[in-house]
Amino acid sequence: MRRRMVFSTLVVTVIAVMLLGLPLGALTYRMVHDEASQQLRSEAELIGAESDNMLELQGELDLAELSSEHPRRFIRITPPGETQATTAGDPALSPATPDAPSLLRATDTTGRGTHVQVWASADKVQRSVVRAWLGIGSLSLLAIGVAVGLSMFQARRLTLPLVDLAATAERLGSGVATPWGHRYGIPEADRVAEVLDRSAERIAGLIATERHFATDASHQLRTPLTALTMRLEEIVAEADDPEVVREEGEAALSQTERLVETVESLLGRARKSQNPEVEPVEVDPVLNHLQAEWSPVFQQEKRDLVVAGDPGLTAMTVPSDLTQILATLVENAYKHGAGTVTIRRLDTGQSVRIEVSDEGDGVPEHLSGRIFDREVSGDGGTGLGLALARHIAESEGARIELVQTRPTTFALFLPAGAGGLTKMTGPV
């Protein structure tokens, strides 16, 4: 925008200078030329008067005197009643000379009939015209320079508010819904700033409403989940025969407790009132529990869920969050992958790396760069699981990356446990 404003101002200024400068240059040339011609005509009249005096007093023309009194001139005098002209002055200025310079000519006929012709060099006139044109050109360039400088100043004054308004809009887009409050002294820009400030206030209200909704929904869900937990505990406590009932009841109770923890975690995040408190967590029990939970599902599809890698690792994380993240990755491999799903934990020296991979066709190239974006899914999913998993991981100082597209391999990087990575003894 600045360039366009400066360029348009420059074009307008050049056109204005040309419209004024060209006629002024032509007028200057005409004035200088007319002034020189008038001066030469006056000189021709003077030479005619002097010639009449010489003819009256002396009977002849004193050509030497005329040449000395009128240097740098070529003079041709025809006395009255004669046809033969007499010349004086500089012969190089004669129009009959082949290489004569550009000349000015003036003629005069006296009252006695003496005809006088005078030629003079036009170089001085041309130099005067060139000096005048140079002056006009210098003033024109100065005018163009001043116009460009003023246009740059004005363009900066007009574009800086736009840059600031764009930054304000970017803040709103990134979720910072605080009114900026800037004003610029430009009515149009100030109106836009007022609209953005009002939009920020409305967005802040909407965000607060959404947070309240999440808080209320989480609170309302906790009560039926607690009741369900109590009923399942009664089932487990009263089941005296089939072992299957007890096992299923314990599994359902475990799932319910996990769901309660998830709701509590979501409630805390929605309230923004608590940050996740990480603690040293042994990775193997979490992976074993996850394997036991998902293996029946995989067996129904005649697929395997395998845990491999370095046993006995400890990482700094939140147990419930780690379970949610890994469950999301395993579920993603189950729904969108194929073959055996492998959970591999690795000791990288300063962190714990947990990889989840499958034997499917992999992630399409057009999705690999956006796989963690919300509502991006390659096979009819919701597109929220991976985005939420990455958000949970980043909130506690971990991260998730798609390290390989074929076969699909996601890696969870967790900070090492207190005192570095620790190994547990015994079989896994």
SULMO-V213594 format. One record per backbone hydrogen bond with DSSP energy under -0.5 kcal/mol. CO is the residue of the C=O (numbers start at 0). NH is the residue of the N-H. Records with the same first field share a line. If there is no record, write none. Layout:
CO: NH + NH
//
This chain:
0: 4
1: 5
2: 6
3: 7
4: 8
5: 9
6: 10
7: 11
8: 12
9: 13
10: 14
11: 15
12: 16
13: 17
14: 18
15: 19
16: 20
17: 21
19: 23
20: 24
21: 25
22: 26
23: 27
24: 28
25: 29
26: 30
27: 31
28: 32
29: 33
30: 34
31: 35
32: 36
33: 37
34: 38
35: 39
36: 40
37: 41
38: 42
39: 43
40: 44
41: 45
42: 46
43: 47
44: 48
45: 49
46: 50
47: 51
48: 52
49: 53
50: 54
51: 55
52: 56
53: 57 + 58 + 59
60: 62
61: 65
62: 66
63: 67
64: 68
65: 69
69: 72
71: 120
72: 89
73: 118
74: 87
75: 116
76: 78 + 85
77: 114
78: 81
82: 84
85: 76
87: 74
88: 90
89: 92
90: 93
93: 96
96: 99
101: 121
103: 119
105: 117
107: 115
109: 112
113: 109 + 115
114: 77
115: 107
116: 75
117: 105
118: 73
119: 103
121: 125
122: 126
123: 127
124: 128
125: 129
126: 130
127: 131
128: 132
129: 133
130: 134
131: 135
132: 136
133: 137
134: 138
135: 139
136: 140
137: 141
138: 142
139: 143
140: 144
141: 145
142: 146
143: 147
144: 148
145: 149
146: 150
147: 151
148: 152
149: 153
150: 154
151: 155
152: 156
153: 157
154: 158
155: 159
156: 160
157: 161
158: 162
159: 163
160: 164
161: 165
162: 166
163: 167
164: 168
165: 169
166: 170
167: 171
168: 172
169: 173
170: 175
171: 174
174: 176
175: 177
184: 186
185: 189
186: 190
187: 191
188: 192
189: 193
190: 194
191: 195
192: 196
193: 197
194: 198
195: 199
196: 200
197: 201
198: 202
199: 203
200: 204
201: 205
202: 206
203: 207
204: 208
205: 209
206: 210
207: 211
208: 212
209: 213
210: 214
211: 215
212: 216
213: 217
214: 218
215: 219
216: 220
217: 221
218: 222
219: 223
220: 224
221: 225
222: 226
223: 227
224: 228
225: 229
226: 230
227: 231
228: 232
229: 233
230: 234
231: 235
232: 236
233: 237
234: 238
237: 239
241: 245
242: 246
243: 247
244: 248
245: 249
246: 250
247: 251
248: 252
249: 253
250: 254
251: 255
252: 256
253: 257
254: 258
255: 259
256: 260
257: 261
258: 262
259: 263
260: 264
261: 265
262: 266
263: 267
264: 268
265: 269
266: 270
267: 271 + 272 + 273
275: 277
278: 316
280: 314
281: 285
282: 286
283: 287
284: 288
285: 289
286: 290
287: 291
288: 292
289: 293
290: 294
291: 295
293: 297
294: 298
295: 299
296: 300
297: 300 + 302
298: 301
303: 340
305: 342
307: 344
308: 310
312: 282 + 283
313: 416
314: 280 + 316
315: 414
316: 278 + 318
317: 321
318: 322
319: 323
320: 324
321: 325
322: 326
323: 327
324: 328
325: 329
326: 330
327: 331
328: 332
329: 333
330: 334
331: 335
332: 336
337: 358
339: 341
340: 305
341: 343 + 356
342: 307 + 344
343: 354
344: 309
345: 347 + 352
349: 415
350: 347 + 352
351: 353 + 413
352: 345 + 354
353: 411
354: 343
355: 409
356: 341
363: 366 + 367
364: 368
366: 369 + 370
369: 372
372: 375
374: 376
382: 374 + 375
383: 387
384: 388
385: 389
386: 390
387: 391
388: 392
389: 393
390: 394
391: 395
392: 395 + 397
393: 396
398: 412
400: 402 + 410
403: 408
404: 362
407: 357
408: 402 + 403
409: 355
410: 400 + 412
411: 353 + 413
412: 398
413: 351
414: 315
416: 419
//
